Each structure stands twice: as structure tokens, then as C-alpha cells.
Amino acid sequence: MINAVDHIGIAVRSISEARRFYEAMGLDVSRIEEVPAEGVRVAIIPCGSSRIELLEPTSPNSPVAKFLDKRGPGMHHLCFRSDDVRSDDSRLRAAGVDVLRDEPTPGAEGAQVQWVHPRSSGGVLVELSEPIVK
């Protein structure tokens, strides 16, 4: 079940340059990690009960690199937290929603994620993320 806004993904050409703005607002990058399957480096910036993720491509063929080539830097996606992403995936498929993966896959911080095509969500790329329970 979807229970919160998890994060907002922002496509950037350079994390080191983009983070300056967020740090000037008093926010701190808590960590940077690479998600090789997505061809992206992710800077995690906590912000209240959610966070901002700066997405820097590590490959010219990654989805984020293609996004930057087509649209330039900016909001890439909106992510909702799920307590059962497989169940949410099944429910959305049954409702005729267009998802991008055959099944949920690993994402940042080890979460299981599924993506919803913008044509099914009012023009916004949506990610569903089930975090690892710690």
C-alpha cells in the first residue's frame, strides 16, 4: 500500500555542482551511492520526512542521461513509498496502468522499485519504492 511521498528525483549533470544549491538552503547530502543497473549516481538529501535525490548519469545510455539530453536538468520523477511494492504493482497492472518493468527491481538504498509510465500518471514519471526494513 502506498503510504507517503518518499522522494523527488532531480536529474543533474553534476552532483558536485547541483548539491551547492541544496546546501545553501541548509540541507545536507547524507550519502552518495551508485546504482549500476540504472547507470546513475544518487545523492540522498533528507528533507523532513522525505528526501530529494540528485541523479547524475554514469553512462551516456542511462535513462537519466537520455532525460538530460532531451529535457535538460530538472525534476525527473516523483516517488511514493510502498509497504508492499509487488502488491501495488499487481493492483496497478489490474487497473490497466502502464508499468515499465516486468517486476520490481533493486533501486537506491537496496529498495525494491517499480516505475509507472508518465502516460498513465498525468505526465509524471512515478516510482514506487519499498525500502529495506532496518
N, C-alpha and C positions, 0 to 999 in steps of 0.2 A: 504494500500500500504506500502511496506517495504521502510523505508527512512533513516536508519542508523544502524550501529553496536551499539547495546545497551550495552552489556556487554560480558565478558568472564567469564564462571563459572569454578572455580578450586575446585576440590574435595580435602578436607583435613581431617585429623583425628582430628585435634585440631585447632580451630580458634586462640586461645591464642598463640600457637606456630607459626602457619603459618603467622600471621599478622606481626611478628617481621621483616621478610624479606622486606615486602612492606613498613613498617615504616622506615626501614634503607634506603630505596630508596627515602624517603621524602614524601611518600603518607600516608594519614591518614584514618583510619576506621571512616566513618561518623555515622554509626549506625549498630547495630546487631539486627536482628529480627528472630523470629521463624515462619516457615510456617508448621503448624501442618499437613496439608493434604499431604505434601511431606516428613514429618519426617526429617526435616532439619532446622538447624540454618544457617542464612545467614549474613555474614559481608559484608557491602557495602563499597567499596573503590573507590571514584571518581578518575578518571584519564582522564583529558582533557574533551572532550565532551561525553565520555563513562565511563565505570567503570569496576572494577573487583569485582566479588562476590566469597567470600570464602564460601564453602559449607561443613558444618560439620553435619554428621548424628546425629539424636536424637533417632533413633530406629535401631536395628540391621537388620530390614527387609526393611528399606527405600531404594529407588533406589540408593542414594549416598553411603549407607553402602555396598550394593551389588557391586557397581562400585569399591569401595576401596578394597573389598575382592578379586575381580577379577583382577584389574589392578593396584592397589596402588594409591597413591596421584598423582594428575596431572590435566591436562585440562579435564574437564567434558563435557562442551558444549559451543557453540557459539550462542549468542542471537542477533536477529535482531529486531529493533523497528518497530512497525506497527502502522499506524493510524486507522486501522480497521481490527483487528485480525480475526473476523468472516468472513469477505470478503476474506481475504488472505487464511484462512482455506478452504473455498469453492473453491477458484481458484486452490489451490494445490490438493485438492481431485479430482477435474475435470481433472487435468493433470495426475492423476494416482500416485501422491506422497503418500507415506505411512505415515500417521499421527498416533500419539499414543493415542490420546484421542477422545472420541465421539464428544466432543465440547470443546471450550476453557474453562479453569478453573482458579480459583484465584491463583496468584503467589505472589512473594515478592512485597512489597510496594503496594499491592492491585491491581496490574496489572492483566489483563486477558491474559492468555498464552496458547499456543498450542505447541506441540512437534512434530518434524519430525524425523522419524526413520533414523538411520545412513545409512541403505541400500539405501535410496532414496537421500542421500545428500553426496555421496562420502566418507562415513565412518565417518562423523562427526555428533554427536547429535546436532540438531539445535532446538532452542527455538524461537518462535515468541512472542513478548510481546507488548501489547497495554497498555501504562501507564495511570494512572488516570490523567485526566486533572486538574491541580491545578490553 
